[in-house]
Amino acid sequence: MKKTIAMLTAAALTLSLAACSSAPASSVDSAASSGSSAASTAEQSAADSVRIAIVQQMDHASLDQIRAAIEAELDAQAAEQGITIEYELFNGQNDTTTLNQIGTQVVGDGYDAIIPIATLAAQCMVNAAAETETPVIYAAISDPATADLTDISYVTGTSDYLDTEFIMEMMFTANPDIQTVGLLYSNSEPNSEAAIAAARAYLDEKGVAYVEATGNTNDEVLAAAVTLADQADAVFTPTDNVIMAAAGAVSATFTEAGIPYYTGADSFVTAGALATCGVNYDELGAATADLALEVLQTGTVPEYQIVPGGIVTVNTETAAALGLDPHVFDSLGGTLVEVTTAAE
C-alpha cells in the first residue's frame, strides 16, 4: 500500500510538471528526474521496512515456543538483511470473539502480513483479511485442508503434520500386549480430527479396542484423563491445543496410574508425557518467519510447507517411573531426544 501511494504521487507530480508549457525543457527534465528519484527512494524504503502482526491463539508451551522462534528468526533476518522488521504480539486466549476483534484491528491498522499460531487463530485471521487480502502465513496447522486453509490466494504457512501411525507403532513397540488404547482429545480442536481418525483406523486394522474421552475446558480434560486411566493400557493425544493447556496435570494422572501417555508434540513430553515423534517447534517457527518474509519480498504466496518430523522425544523421568527404557524405540528409526519434565 505504501509503495503504491508513493509511486502514484510521483507519477502525478511528473504529469503536472510536464503540462506546464511555460517551464523550460531543462526544468521539466530536472523535475521529472527528481520525482522519479523520490519514487525510487520511497519504494526502496517501503521494501526495507515491514510490519507483521503475530497472533497467538492461546498460552501454552508449544505455542509459546513457536512464537519465540518466529521472533528470533525475524530479528536474525532483520540484522542479516539490513531491513527493519516491526512486529507486534497479540493473544486471543482461545476465544473466538477476541480473535475476531484482533483480526479486525490488525487489518485496520495496515500490517503488511499476519502470522497466526494455531488453527483457530489462523481461521479468524483469514476471515478478517478476506477483503484486503493481507498475506496470512500460519504456523503449526496439522491438517490445513481439514481446517479449510488451502486454495486461498493470500494464505500459506507451515504444517506440523503428525505421523499418527508411527506413534501407534511406538506404543506397541514398548508394550505389544496392549488391549485397550485411550484417545484423549478436544472435539473443538480441528488439529485433532485427522489424527484421531488415523488412530481409529490403525487400531481397527490391528484389532485393538479403544475408548475415547474428550474435554473442552481444563476441568473436563482432567475428568476425561481420570476416566481413561481406569480403562486404557496406553493413551494417545494428537497436537491438541486444548489438551496441551492441561498437559502437566494430565501427564501426572497417567504416570501415577502407570499408563504410558503418547502425544503429538514435544511440549507435552516436557510437561510429563512419555513420548512423541514429531517436528522441532523451533525449526517450525523459524520456517514460518522465513516464509512470511519470502511472501513479503517476492509478492508470491506459495503452497503451505510441511515441516519434516522424525524426532522421537522421550521423557526419561516418566520412562523411569513406568519402568521403560527410552531406547526401546530405537528400532523404529528417527532421532532420539531425551528430556526431563520442565519446572512449571
N, C-alpha and C positions, 0 to 999 in steps of 0.2 A: 504494500500500500504506500509506504513512504517513498519507495523507488519510483512508482508510477506518478505520484504527485510531483516529485522533483523533475521528472522528465517532461511532464505536460507543462509545467511552469516555464521551463527553459524553452520549450517549443513555442509557447505563446509569446514569450519575450522576443524570440528571433523573428517571428512573423510581424509583430508590431513594429520592430525596428526596420525591417525590410520595407514596410509600407510608407515610411517617412521619406518622400521623394526629395525633400529639401536637404537631407543629410548627405554629405559627401560619401562616395562609394567606399573610401577607405574607412570611414567611421562606421558604416554599416558592417563591413567585414570584421572590423575590430570588435564591435558589439556582439555580432553573431558568434565570433570566436570565444568571447568572454562568456556568453550564455552557454555555449557547448561545454566549456571548461567547468562552469558551475554545475551543470547537469552531471558531468562525469564525476566531479568531486562528491556530489550528493549521493550518486548511485554507489560509489565506492564506499562511502561512509555507511550507507544502509547495509551493504554486503558485509561489512566488518563489524556489525553490531546486531545482535538478535535478542529477543525477549521470549522466554519459554516459561510456561506455567506447568509445574509438576503437581499433579493431583493424586494424592494417595487415598485409596478407598477407606482405610482404617488403620489403626495402630496394631501391629503385631510384628514378631521378629522377622518373618520372611519379607514383608513389605518394607519394613524399616531398612533391612539390608539392601534391598533393591534400590530404594530411594537414595541411600548413602552412596551406592556405587554409581548411580546416574549423576549425582552431584560431583563426585570425584572425577568422573570422566569428562564432564563438561568443563570443570576447572582445568583439567590437564590439557584438553583440546584448545581452550582459550589461550593458554600460555604457549602451547606449541605453534598454533597458527597465528598468534598475534592479533586475535579478534576479541571483541567484548561480548560475552555471553551473560546476560542478566537472567536469572531465574528466580521464581517465587514459588514457595511451597504452600499447598492447600491440603486440608484433610477433611474428608467427608464423614468421618466417624460412622461409616457403614450405613448412612441414612440417605435414602433416595432424594428426599426433598432438599437436604443440604447439598448433595452433589449436583442437583439440577441448578440450585442457586449459584454454586461455584461456576458451573458451566456458563451460565448467563453472564456472570461477572467477567470471566477471563476472555470470553468472546467480545463483550462490550468494551473491554479495556484494550483490545487490539493486540494481544500477544501474537507473536509470529508462529508459534507452534504450541501444542498441548501434549504433555506426556502423562497419561493416566496410568496408574499402577493398580492392576486387578480388574476383574471383569465388570462389576457394576459401575466403577468409576469410568471405565472405557465406554460403556454403553451410554452413560449420561453425557460424557464429553462429545461423543459422536453426534448425538441428537442436538446438543447445543450448537455445534459447528455446522449444522446441515446447510444453513443459508449462506454463511460466509465461506464455507469450505476451508476454514483454518485447518492446517495439517494436524492430524491426531496420530501420534505414534505411541501405541500402548505397550505396556510391559507385563509379562507373566500371564498371558491368556493361554490356558491349557488347550482349549479347542476353539479357535476363533470362529469356525463355521457354525458350531452349535450356539455360540454367543451372538450370531448374526453380525459379525465384524469383518466379513470378507466381501469382496466385489463392491467396495465403496471407494470412489476415486481419490478421496483425500485422507484415507485411513490405511495405516500399516502398523507394524510393531513386531514384538518378539513373543514367541510361544515357548512355554516350558512344558511341551508335550510330554506326558507321562507314559512310560512303558509299563503298563499295569501287569502284563503277562510276566515280565522279568521279576517284578516284585512278588508276584504269586510264586514264581519259581524259587525265590529266596526263602519264602515262608516254608515251602515243603522240603527244601534242601536242609533247613535247620531242623525240621520235625516232619518226617514223612508220614507219621501216624495221626496227623490232624484229622479229626472227624467233623468238626464244625468251625466255620470261619465267620467272624463277625464283621459286618460292613457298617462303619460309623461315618456319617456324613450329614450335611445340611441339605435339605430339599429345596433351599432357596439359593444355592450356590451353583451357577452354571458350570464352573470348573469341575464339579464332581460328576456331572451327568455321564459323560463318555467313559470315564474311568470306572465308575460303578457298573455300568453296563458291560464293560470289558471284563471286570472281575466276575460278574454273574456268569458270563459266557464261559470263562475259563473253568470255574467251579462246576458248572453244569456238565461240561465235557469230561471233567475229571471224576464226576460222580460224588462230589463232596457237598455236604449240606452247608447252607449259610443262613444266617439270621441278620436282618437289617435293623438299625436303630438310627433315628435322626433327631436333630435338635436345631433350633434357630436362635436360642439365647444360651448364655453360659450355664444357667441352671438346667435347661433342657438337655444340653450336651452332656453335663456331668451325670444327670439321671440316666441318660442313654448308655453312658460308659459303664455305670454300675450294673445295669441290666445285662450288657454284653459280657461283663466279667464273670457272670454266673452261667452264661450259656455257650460261650465260644472257647476254642482252644488257641486261637490266634485272631487278631483283629487288624483290619486294613482301613485306612483313611487316605483318600487322594489329596491333591493340593487344594484343600478346602479352607477358605479364609475364615469362615465362622468357627469351625472346629479348632483352627490354629489359635484363635483368641483364648481358648481354654486349654491349650496343649499341655501345659505343665501339670495341671490337676488331673487331666485325663490320663496322661502318661503314668503318673504316680498311681492312679487307681488300678491300671492294668498290671503294672510291675508288682505292686503289693499282692495282687491276686495270682501272680505267676503266669500272666498272659503276655506273650510276645506281641508288641504293637508295631506294625509296619505302616509307613506313611509315604506321602508323595513329595516331601520336601525336607531338606537337611535341617531346617529350623525346628521342625517337630523333634528331630533326633537330639538336637542340643537342648531341647526343652525336656527330654527324658524318654522319648520313644526309643524303641530298639534300633530300627534300621530303615533305610530307604535306598533307592537308586534313582538319581535324578540329575538335575543341572546344578551348576555352581551359580548361585544368585548374584555374586559379584560380577561374574562374566556376563550374565544376562543383563544386569543393569548397565554395564559398560557398552554392550552391544546395542542396547536401546538408545543410549545417548548418541552413539556414533550414527545410528540410523536416522535419528532426528536431525542431526547436522547435515547428513547427506541429503535429506529431503529439502532442507532449507537452502543448501548451497547449489543444488542441481535443479530444483523445481520439479523433480520427478519423484513420484510416490511408487516404490516397488512393492512386490508381494511381501507378505509378512515372513519373518525368518524363524525357523525352528532352531533353538539353541541346543547344540549337542549335549546329551547327558552321559550316562555310563559311569557316574561317580557313585560308588557304594559307600554310604556313610553309616557307621555303626557307633552307638554309644557304649563305650567299654564298661561304664559303671552299671548300666542297665543289663548288659550282656552277662556281667559277673553275677548280678542279683538273680538272673534267670538260669545260671549255670551253662551259658553258651560261650563258645569260642568265637570271637569276631571273625576269625579266618575260616569259619565254616562256609562262607560264601565265596571263597577264592576260586572254586571250581567253575563258577558261573562267569568269570571274567570281570572286566571293569576295573576301575581304580579304587582301591580300598582307602578310605579316610576314617581314622579313629578319632572320636571326640568324647568329651565328658559333658555332663549336664551344666549348663550355664547358670550362674547365680542370677536370681530374679532382681 
